[in-house]
Amino acid sequence: MQHVIALHQVYGELIFRGLKWHEIRRSRVFEEGDIVFLYIARGDLYTLKKTLRKLGLTEEQTITKRGTIAGGFEVGEVIKADLETLWELTKDTSGLTFVHGEHEGKRWLKNYVNDYGYAFTIEKPFLFKEPVTKEELKEKYGIHVEGIIHLSLRTRRPWVKAFLEDLMTREFEYI
């Protein structure tokens, strides 16, 4: 199954730079083998700039562009775990410690998942040769995105199926 989700730019950058190997969600929205396309949402600009500085980069050196579907990944192992186990398994692979530090990263995770959550292993990350822009989404599919988005083949809307089929045929490069 294919999905399109919104992800803050800072985490997209970490995925496509090989520094984030787990995506955390509150519920089991993906299954092993699913393809997840990433709509790069703005997120906090200060956090992005601070994280880029840690990498020795400037904002002009980002791989992703806000407001685009930049690429995606294949879902590997799906892990359901309580907060403590989830943190121990993913603190160094979810981007949370890198972006927020260990204490704040764990606090963020606790506020996000409460008692338990899911970690989805990121496998075979890829970037589109030509990212899908907000303008293209609106013109071609009538989709107006300003932040949160989660589309999947679970919906029965014909335009979603056509849109996901279009994404599956685009040229990309594995990272």
C-alpha positions in Angstrom: 0.0 0.0 0.0 1.1 3.6 -0.6 0.7 6.6 1.7 1.5 10.3 1.5 2.3 11.8 4.9 3.5 15.3 6.1 6.8 15.4 7.8 8.6 18.4 9.2 11.5 19.4 7.0 14.1 18.8 9.7 13.1 15.1 9.8 13.0 14.8 6.0 16.5 16.1 5.9 17.7 13.5 8.4 16.0 10.7 6.5 17.6 11.7 3.2 21.0 12.2 4.8 20.9 8.7 6.3 20.6 9.9 9.9 17.0 8.8 10.7 16.0 5.2 10.4 12.7 5.1 12.4 9.5 7.0 11.9 7.4 7.1 15.0 3.6 7.3 14.9 0.8 7.0 17.5 -1.0 4.3 15.6 -0.2 1.5 13.2 -0.7 3.5 10.0 1.8 1.5 7.9 2.6 -2.2 7.3 5.8 -3.8 6.4 6.4 -3.3 2.6 4.3 -0.2 2.4 5.7 2.8 0.4 5.5 6.1 2.2 5.9 9.4 0.2 7.0 12.4 2.2 5.3 15.8 1.9 7.9 18.2 3.4 6.0 20.5 5.8 7.5 23.6 7.2 8.0 22.8 10.8 9.9 25.1 13.1 12.4 27.1 11.1 14.6 27.7 14.1 14.8 24.0 14.8 15.7 23.3 11.2 18.5 25.9 11.1 19.9 24.7 14.5 19.9 21.1 13.2 21.6 22.1 9.9 24.3 24.0 11.9 25.0 20.7 13.8 25.5 19.1 10.4 27.8 22.0 9.3 25.2 23.1 6.7 23.2 26.2 5.9 19.5 26.5 4.9 20.6 26.8 1.2 22.1 23.4 1.4 19.0 21.5 2.2 18.1 18.4 0.2 14.4 19.0 0.5 12.1 21.9 -0.2 9.1 22.8 2.0 5.8 22.3 0.2 6.9 19.4 -2.0 6.7 15.7 -2.0 10.4 15.1 -2.1 10.6 11.3 -2.1 9.9 8.6 0.4 10.9 5.2 1.7 9.8 1.6 2.1 8.5 0.4 5.5 10.6 -2.3 7.1 10.0 -3.8 10.5 6.9 -2.5 12.5 7.5 -2.2 16.2 4.7 -1.6 18.8 6.2 -0.7 22.2 5.5 1.1 25.4 7.0 4.5 25.9 10.2 3.4 27.6 11.0 0.6 25.2 10.1 2.8 22.2 12.5 5.4 23.5 15.4 3.0 24.1 14.9 1.4 20.7 14.7 4.7 18.7 16.3 7.5 20.7 19.4 7.5 18.4 17.5 6.5 15.2 14.4 8.6 15.2 16.1 12.0 15.0 14.6 13.1 18.3 17.9 13.1 20.2 19.7 14.7 17.3 17.1 17.5 16.9 16.0 18.1 20.5 18.7 16.5 22.8 18.0 13.4 24.9 15.9 15.0 27.6 13.7 17.1 25.4 13.5 14.3 22.8 12.1 11.9 25.3 9.7 14.6 26.6 8.5 15.1 23.0 8.0 11.4 22.5 6.0 11.1 25.8 3.8 14.0 24.8 3.3 12.5 21.3 2.6 8.8 22.0 1.5 8.8 25.7 1.8 5.2 26.9 2.8 3.3 23.7 3.4 3.9 20.0 4.8 2.5 16.8 8.2 2.7 15.2 8.4 2.0 11.5 11.9 1.1 10.1 12.8 3.3 7.2 14.3 1.2 4.4 15.3 2.2 0.9 14.9 5.9 1.1 14.6 7.6 -2.2 14.4 11.1 -3.6 12.3 12.1 -6.7 14.4 13.6 -9.5 11.7 16.3 -9.7 9.8 16.8 -6.4 6.1 17.3 -6.7 5.2 20.9 -5.9 2.2 22.3 -4.1 1.3 24.0 -7.3 1.3 20.7 -9.2 -0.8 19.1 -6.5 -3.4 21.8 -6.8 -3.4 22.1 -10.6 -3.4 18.3 -11.4 -5.4 16.9 -8.5 -7.1 19.7 -6.8 -5.2 19.1 -3.6 -4.5 22.2 -1.5 -2.0 21.3 1.2 -1.0 23.7 4.0 0.4 21.3 6.6 -1.1 18.0 7.7 -1.7 15.4 5.1 -2.2 11.6 5.2 -3.5 9.9 2.0 -3.5 6.2 1.4 -5.1 3.6 -0.9 -7.4 2.8 2.1 -9.6 5.7 0.8 -12.0 5.0 -2.0 -11.6 8.3 -3.8 -10.6 7.8 -7.4 -8.3 10.9 -7.5 -6.3 9.5 -4.6 -5.7 6.3 -6.5 -4.7 8.2 -9.6 -2.4 10.5 -7.6 -0.6 7.5 -5.9 -0.2 5.8 -9.2 1.4 8.9 -10.6 3.8 9.0 -7.7 4.7 5.4 -8.2 5.8 6.1 -11.8 8.0 9.1 -11.1 11.7 8.9 -11.6 13.7 8.6 -8.3 17.1 7.8 -6.9 17.8 5.6 -3.9 19.8 7.4 -1.2 
